[in-house]
Every structure is written in C-alpha cells, then in structure tokens.
Amino acid sequence: MSNVAKDSVGDLGRHVPALSSALRPRPEDELREWGGSPLVRGKRVLDLGCGDGRLALGVAPLAIRVEGIDPDPEAISAAKRNARKAGVRNVRFAAGAAQHLPHRDASFDVVILSWTL
C-alpha cells in the first residue's frame, strides 16, 4: 500500500494498484454514459480522486483545462508521468483532498469523479 496524505479528516485516499486501471472503462466510454463530450467540451474541469489520471487525461482533449486532485502522492506522480508520456499540456495534477480544495468557488464548470469513494 502506498503512502497516503493525512490531514484533519484522517486517513484518506488509499490508492488502488495501477493494475486496476485495466478494469475500469475507457474514458470515452465512461464519458458517453454521463452524456458525452458536451459535458466537458470547452470547460474547466476538476477531477476529484483522479488517481493515475486516467479520466482527466481522457477528457483533456475536449476541455479548456483539467485539474486532477488525489490524496495519494504516488498516484499523483503516476498521473504526471502519464500526462508527460501523452504530451497533454492542459492538465495539472496535485495531491490533496476534496475536503480541502485549494481553489476559489466557481473555478470550474464541471466536477467529475470516477471509481472514487
């Protein structure tokens, strides 16, 4: 199990091993189930519990910008590596918890989360 960020809400964000990414739907399939590309097209998107960045990177080509946040620093490192490998430039990842977002109100047009408890 990876190291997990801790704060006043206790133990957060135990990262599911990367192998689990293979079990999750492709981002385009998942997005289609939520209503398709209009959900994120041309919008500022926040991905809560982004893990390795699978969904954030999947919606990035449609969005103006995507911010991914996850309490697991190892997951954020993986997300950053995945973004670099994919050459995606409109995505930023940071370690943190949904309970303590570092953003002002109305910073995003839509918030997404997938496979997050």
KOLMITI-178688 format. One record per residue: residue number from 1; residue in three letters; x, y, z of N, C-alpha, C in turn. Coordinates in Angstrom, 2 decimals. Layout:
N
ATOM  num  residuo      n_x      n_y      n_z     ca_x     ca_y     ca_z      c_x      c_y      c_z
ATOM  NUM      ala        X        Y        Z        X        Y        Z        X        Y        Z
...
***
This chain:
117
ATOM  num  residuo      n_x      n_y      n_z     ca_x     ca_y     ca_z      c_x      c_y      c_z
ATOM    1      met     0.86    -1.18     0.00     0.00     0.00     0.00     0.90     1.24     0.00
ATOM    2      ser     0.50     2.23    -0.71     1.31     3.44    -0.85     1.16     4.35     0.36
ATOM    3      asn     2.06     5.33     0.45     1.92     6.36     1.47     0.71     7.20     1.13
ATOM    4      val    -0.01     7.65     2.13    -1.23     8.39     1.90    -1.16     9.72     2.63
ATOM    5      ala    -1.60    10.78     1.96    -1.64    12.10     2.59    -2.62    12.05     3.76
ATOM    6      lys    -2.26    12.69     4.85    -3.15    12.73     6.01    -3.42    14.17     6.36
ATOM    7      asp    -4.61    14.43     6.84    -4.95    15.76     7.32    -6.01    15.60     8.40
ATOM    8      ser    -6.73    16.66     8.68    -7.67    16.64     9.79    -8.85    15.69     9.59
ATOM    9      val    -9.05    15.19     8.37   -10.14    14.24     8.17    -9.66    12.80     8.28
ATOM   10      gly    -8.40    12.60     8.64    -7.91    11.26     8.89    -7.21    10.64     7.71
ATOM   11      asp    -7.25     9.34     7.67    -6.58     8.56     6.63    -7.40     8.64     5.35
ATOM   12      leu    -6.79     9.15     4.29    -7.52     9.38     3.05    -6.88     8.68     1.87
ATOM   13      gly    -7.69     8.33     0.90    -7.24     8.01    -0.43    -6.31     6.84    -0.61
ATOM   14      arg    -6.62     5.73    -0.05    -5.78     4.57    -0.28    -5.86     4.23    -1.76
ATOM   15      his    -4.72     4.34    -2.41    -4.64     4.14    -3.86    -4.82     2.68    -4.22
ATOM   16      val    -5.67     2.42    -5.19    -5.85     1.08    -5.71    -4.72     0.84    -6.71
ATOM   17      pro    -4.07    -0.31    -6.67    -2.93    -0.55    -7.56    -3.23    -0.24    -9.02
ATOM   18      ala    -2.21     0.18    -9.75    -2.37     0.59   -11.14    -3.00    -0.50   -12.00
ATOM   19      leu    -2.82    -1.75   -11.65    -3.42    -2.84   -12.40    -4.93    -2.65   -12.52
ATOM   20      ser    -5.54    -2.00   -11.52    -6.98    -1.80   -11.54    -7.41    -0.90   -12.69
ATOM   21      ser    -6.50    -0.10   -13.26    -6.85     0.74   -14.40    -7.37    -0.10   -15.55
ATOM   22      ala    -6.84    -1.29   -15.71    -7.29    -2.17   -16.78    -8.74    -2.61   -16.59
ATOM   23      leu    -9.22    -2.58   -15.36   -10.59    -3.00   -15.07   -11.61    -1.90   -15.30
ATOM   24      arg   -11.14    -0.66   -15.35   -12.05     0.48   -15.50   -12.35     0.73   -16.97
ATOM   25      pro   -13.50     1.34   -17.24   -13.85     1.60   -18.64   -12.92     2.64   -19.26
ATOM   26      arg   -12.85     2.63   -20.58   -12.08     3.66   -21.28   -12.76     5.00   -21.00
ATOM   27      pro   -11.98     6.08   -20.90   -12.57     7.39   -20.60   -13.69     7.78   -21.55
ATOM   28      glu   -13.51     7.52   -22.85   -14.55     7.90   -23.81   -15.85     7.13   -23.59
ATOM   29      asp   -15.74     5.86   -23.18   -16.94     5.08   -22.88   -17.63     5.59   -21.62
ATOM   30      glu   -16.84     5.89   -20.62   -17.40     6.41   -19.37   -18.06     7.77   -19.60
ATOM   31      leu   -17.40     8.63   -20.33   -17.94     9.96   -20.63   -19.25     9.83   -21.40
ATOM   32      arg   -19.32     8.91   -22.34   -20.55     8.69   -23.11   -21.71     8.33   -22.18
ATOM   33      glu   -21.46     7.55   -21.16   -22.51     7.17   -20.21   -23.01     8.37   -19.40
ATOM   34      trp   -22.18     9.39   -19.25   -22.55    10.58   -18.50   -23.18    11.65   -19.37
ATOM   35      gly   -23.32    11.39   -20.66   -23.93    12.37   -21.54   -23.04    12.80   -22.68
ATOM   36      gly   -21.84    12.28   -22.76   -20.95    12.55   -23.88   -20.09    13.79   -23.73
ATOM   37      ser   -19.46    14.12   -24.83   -18.48    15.21   -24.84   -19.03    16.57   -24.44
ATOM   38      pro   -20.34    16.89   -24.67   -20.82    18.21   -24.23   -20.62    18.48   -22.74
ATOM   39      leu   -20.51    17.42   -21.95   -20.31    17.59   -20.51   -19.02    18.36   -20.21
ATOM   40      val   -17.97    18.13   -21.00   -16.67    18.72   -20.71   -16.12    19.61   -21.82
ATOM   41      arg   -16.73    19.59   -22.98   -16.18    20.34   -24.13   -16.11    21.83   -23.83
ATOM   42      gly   -14.89    22.38   -23.95   -14.67    23.81   -23.75   -14.84    24.29   -22.32
ATOM   43      lys   -14.75    23.36   -21.36   -14.99    23.71   -19.96   -13.74    23.54   -19.11
ATOM   44      arg   -13.81    24.15   -17.92   -12.78    23.98   -16.90   -13.25    22.83   -16.03
ATOM   45      val   -12.46    21.77   -15.96   -12.88    20.51   -15.34   -12.01    20.19   -14.12
ATOM   46      leu   -12.65    19.78   -13.04   -11.95    19.28   -11.86   -12.25    17.79   -11.74
ATOM   47      asp   -11.20    16.97   -11.68   -11.34    15.54   -11.49   -10.95    15.21   -10.06
ATOM   48      leu   -11.94    14.92    -9.23   -11.70    14.58    -7.82   -11.35    13.10    -7.71
ATOM   49      gly   -10.30    12.80    -6.98    -9.88    11.41    -6.83    -9.35    10.88    -8.15
ATOM   50      cys    -8.52    11.68    -8.81    -8.07    11.38   -10.17    -7.16    10.17   -10.29
ATOM   51      gly    -6.61     9.71    -9.18    -5.72     8.55    -9.24    -4.59     8.77   -10.21
ATOM   52      asp    -4.40     7.83   -11.13    -3.30     7.90   -12.09    -3.59     8.80   -13.29
ATOM   53      gly    -4.72     9.52   -13.24    -5.05    10.48   -14.29    -5.83     9.93   -15.46
ATOM   54      arg    -6.25     8.68   -15.38    -6.95     8.03   -16.49    -8.07     8.88   -17.07
ATOM   55      leu    -9.02     9.31   -16.26   -10.17    10.05   -16.77    -9.80    11.49   -17.11
ATOM   56      ala    -8.99    12.13   -16.27    -8.57    13.51   -16.54    -7.87    13.60   -17.89
ATOM   57      leu    -6.98    12.67   -18.17    -6.27    12.69   -19.45    -7.20    12.33   -20.60
ATOM   58      gly    -8.20    11.53   -20.32    -9.16    11.17   -21.36   -10.06    12.32   -21.79
ATOM   59      val   -10.39    13.22   -20.86   -11.26    14.35   -21.21   -10.46    15.59   -21.60
ATOM   60      ala    -9.16    15.60   -21.37    -8.33    16.78   -21.65    -8.42    17.29   -23.09
ATOM   61      pro    -8.48    16.41   -24.10    -8.57    16.93   -25.47    -9.84    17.75   -25.73
ATOM   62      leu   -10.85    17.56   -24.91   -12.12    18.27   -25.09   -12.22    19.53   -24.24
ATOM   63      ala   -11.52    19.55   -23.14   -11.66    20.62   -22.14   -10.67    21.76   -22.38
ATOM   64      ile   -11.00    22.92   -21.81   -10.05    24.04   -21.82    -8.87    23.69   -20.92
ATOM   65      arg    -9.20    23.23   -19.71    -8.17    22.78   -18.78    -8.78    21.78   -17.83
ATOM   66      val    -7.93    20.92   -17.29    -8.36    19.90   -16.34    -7.40    19.93   -15.16
ATOM   67      glu    -7.95    19.92   -13.97    -7.16    19.82   -12.74    -7.55    18.50   -12.08
ATOM   68      gly    -6.56    17.70   -11.76    -6.81    16.44   -11.06    -6.26    16.53    -9.65
ATOM   69      ile    -7.04    16.06    -8.69    -6.59    16.08    -7.30    -6.84    14.71    -6.69
ATOM   70      asp    -5.88    14.25    -5.93    -5.98    12.95    -5.28    -5.13    12.99    -4.01
ATOM   71      pro    -5.58    12.34    -2.94    -4.80    12.38    -1.71    -3.55    11.50    -1.72
ATOM   72      asp    -3.39    10.67    -2.72    -2.25     9.75    -2.76    -1.12    10.35    -3.61
ATOM   73      pro    -0.02    10.77    -2.98     1.09    11.38    -3.72     1.67    10.45    -4.79
ATOM   74      glu     1.66     9.15    -4.55     2.17     8.21    -5.55     1.27     8.18    -6.78
ATOM   75      ala    -0.03     8.27    -6.57    -0.97     8.32    -7.69    -0.76     9.59    -8.50
ATOM   76      ile    -0.52    10.71    -7.81    -0.28    11.98    -8.49     1.01    11.90    -9.30
ATOM   77      ser     2.04    11.28    -8.77     3.28    11.09    -9.52     3.03    10.29   -10.79
ATOM   78      ala     2.21     9.23   -10.67     1.87     8.42   -11.84     1.07     9.24   -12.85
ATOM   79      ala     0.14    10.05   -12.38    -0.66    10.89   -13.27     0.22    11.88   -14.03
ATOM   80      lys     1.17    12.48   -13.34     2.09    13.42   -14.00     2.94    12.71   -15.05
ATOM   81      arg     3.42    11.51   -14.73     4.19    10.74   -15.71     3.33    10.41   -16.93
ATOM   82      asn     2.08    10.01   -16.67     1.18     9.66   -17.77     0.89    10.87   -18.65
ATOM   83      ala     0.74    12.04   -18.04     0.49    13.27   -18.82     1.71    13.61   -19.68
ATOM   84      arg     2.90    13.48   -19.11     4.13    13.76   -19.88     4.25    12.80   -21.06
ATOM   85      lys     4.01    11.51   -20.79     4.10    10.50   -21.85     3.11    10.78   -22.97
ATOM   86      ala     1.91    11.24   -22.59     0.86    11.51   -23.58     1.02    12.87   -24.24
ATOM   87      gly     1.90    13.70   -23.71     2.09    15.03   -24.27     0.92    15.98   -24.01
ATOM   88      val     0.16    15.70   -22.97    -1.00    16.53   -22.64    -0.53    17.72   -21.82
ATOM   89      arg    -0.92    18.93   -22.25    -0.42    20.14   -21.61    -1.48    20.94   -20.85
ATOM   90      asn    -2.74    20.60   -21.01    -3.78    21.37   -20.34    -4.30    20.68   -19.08
ATOM   91      val    -3.49    19.81   -18.50    -3.86    19.09   -17.28    -2.82    19.36   -16.21
ATOM   92      arg    -3.28    19.60   -14.99    -2.39    19.77   -13.85    -2.86    18.84   -12.75
ATOM   93      phe    -1.93    18.18   -12.08    -2.27    17.25   -11.01    -1.64    17.72    -9.71
ATOM   94      ala    -2.35    17.52    -8.61    -1.84    17.90    -7.29    -2.38    16.94    -6.23
ATOM   95      ala    -1.56    16.71    -5.21    -2.01    15.91    -4.07    -2.88    16.78    -3.18
ATOM   96      gly    -3.97    16.23    -2.74    -4.87    16.96    -1.86    -6.17    16.19    -1.68
ATOM   97      ala    -7.04    16.74    -0.87    -8.31    16.09    -0.56    -9.48    16.98    -0.95
ATOM   98      ala   -10.56    16.35    -1.34   -11.76    17.10    -1.73   -12.28    17.96    -0.59
ATOM   99      gln   -12.01    17.56     0.64   -12.48    18.31     1.80   -11.75    19.64     1.96
ATOM  100      his   -10.61    19.78     1.28    -9.78    20.99     1.43    -9.26    21.42     0.06
ATOM  101      leu   -10.14    21.79    -0.83    -9.73    22.17    -2.17    -8.98    23.50    -2.15
ATOM  102      pro    -7.91    23.60    -2.91    -7.13    24.83    -2.96    -7.62    25.80    -4.05
ATOM  103      his    -8.90    25.75    -4.36    -9.45    26.57    -5.43   -10.58    27.46    -4.91
ATOM  104      arg   -10.71    28.62    -5.52   -11.83    29.50    -5.18   -13.13    28.91    -5.71
ATOM  105      asp   -14.25    29.32    -5.13   -15.55    28.90    -5.64   -15.67    29.31    -7.10
ATOM  106      ala   -16.38    28.53    -7.87   -16.65    28.79    -9.28   -15.39    28.75   -10.15
ATOM  107      ser   -14.35    28.05    -9.70   -13.14    27.91   -10.51   -13.33    26.91   -11.65
ATOM  108      phe   -14.36    26.07   -11.55   -14.58    25.02   -12.53   -16.02    25.05   -13.02
ATOM  109      asp   -16.19    24.58   -14.24   -17.52    24.48   -14.82   -18.17    23.13   -14.49
ATOM  110      val   -17.35    22.12   -14.33   -17.86    20.78   -14.04   -16.83    20.02   -13.19
ATOM  111      val   -17.36    19.20   -12.29   -16.52    18.34   -11.45   -16.87    16.90   -11.81
ATOM  112      ile   -15.84    16.12   -12.07   -16.04    14.71   -12.39   -15.34    13.86   -11.35
ATOM  113      leu   -15.83    12.66   -11.15   -15.12    11.70   -10.33   -15.55    10.31   -10.78
ATOM  114      ser   -14.61     9.41   -10.72   -14.86     8.07   -11.22   -14.11     7.07   -10.37
ATOM  115      trp   -14.77     6.04    -9.99   -14.17     4.99    -9.19   -13.55     5.59    -7.92
ATOM  116      thr   -14.28     6.52    -7.32   -13.82     7.21    -6.13   -14.84     7.00    -5.03
ATOM  117      leu   -14.36     6.70    -3.86   -15.26     6.54    -2.72   -15.19     7.75    -1.82
***
